[in-house]
Amino acid sequence: MTDSGSAIRAELRAWVLSKAPDLPADELSDTTPLFERRYIRSIHVPELLLLLERLRGASIDIDDLRPTDFRDIDTLVTRFGTAERAR
């Protein structure tokens, strides 16, 4: 994983932990199901999209979004990690 990928993962982990204060940091992995375990909820999606756009340096076309895009941190990085990957 590139340094930028590691930085994106770290930012996403910190953001998830801020939304799920009862989640111990050592229990959050890159494959932890975020919605399934209710660590984040639908109300958080707009804020998450803004964070992802900032991290990748490009906008996200909401017409291309799928519910599975938000499964876990691995999926978020794969789908939105860089502007090139999302195209």
TABEL-V601402 format. One record per residue. N is the residue number from 1. SS is DSSP state (H for helix, E for strand, C for the rest). PSI is psi in radians with two decimals (999 if undefined). OMEGA is omega in radians with two decimals (none if undefined). Layout:
((N;SS;PSI;OMEGA) (N;SS;PSI;OMEGA))
//
This chain:
((1;C;2.41;-3.14) (2;C;2.86;3.10) (3;H;-0.69;3.14) (4;H;-0.64;3.07) (5;H;-0.70;3.10) (6;H;-0.69;3.13) (7;H;-0.72;3.11) (8;H;-0.78;3.11) (9;H;-0.77;-3.13) (10;H;-0.73;3.12) (11;H;-0.74;3.13) (12;H;-0.74;3.09) (13;H;-0.82;-3.13) (14;H;-0.71;-3.14) (15;H;-0.80;3.13) (16;H;-0.77;3.14) (17;H;-0.54;3.10) (18;H;-0.46;3.13) (19;H;-0.33;-3.11) (20;C;1.28;-3.03) (21;C;-0.35;3.11) (22;C;-0.07;3.13) (23;C;2.02;3.07) (24;C;2.39;-3.09) (25;H;-0.62;-3.11) (26;H;-0.13;3.09) (27;H;-0.06;3.12) (28;C;1.94;3.07) (29;C;3.06;3.13) (30;C;-0.20;3.14) (31;C;0.16;3.09) (32;C;2.17;3.11) (33;C;2.01;-3.00) (34;C;-0.82;3.13) (35;C;-0.71;-3.12) (36;C;-0.67;3.13) (37;C;0.10;3.08) (38;C;0.59;3.04) (39;C;-0.56;2.96) (40;C;2.73;-3.08) (41;C;3.00;-3.08) (42;H;-0.54;3.13) (43;H;-0.37;-3.14) (44;H;-0.24;-3.03) (45;H;-0.81;3.12) (46;H;-0.73;3.12) (47;H;-0.69;3.11) (48;H;-0.74;3.12) (49;H;-0.71;3.09) (50;H;-0.72;3.09) (51;H;-0.81;3.14) (52;H;-0.72;3.11) (53;H;-0.71;3.11) (54;H;-0.76;-3.10) (55;H;-0.63;-3.09) (56;H;-0.25;3.12) (57;C;0.40;3.13) (58;C;2.71;3.14) (59;C;2.84;3.10) (60;C;2.25;3.12) (61;C;1.92;-3.07) (62;H;-0.35;3.09) (63;H;-0.34;-3.13) (64;H;0.00;-3.08) (65;C;2.52;3.05) (66;C;2.60;3.12) (67;H;-0.58;-3.12) (68;H;-0.22;3.12) (69;H;-0.31;-3.02) (70;H;0.31;-3.03) (71;C;-0.90;-3.07) (72;C;3.12;-3.11) (73;H;-0.71;3.09) (74;H;-0.82;-3.13) (75;H;-0.74;3.12) (76;H;-0.76;-3.12) (77;H;-0.73;3.12) (78;H;-0.77;-3.06) (79;H;-0.66;-2.99) (80;H;0.10;-3.03) (81;C;-0.67;3.09) (82;C;2.78;-3.14) (83;C;-0.57;-3.12) (84;C;-0.66;-3.11) (85;C;-0.56;-3.04) (86;C;-0.20;-3.09) (87;C;999;none))
//
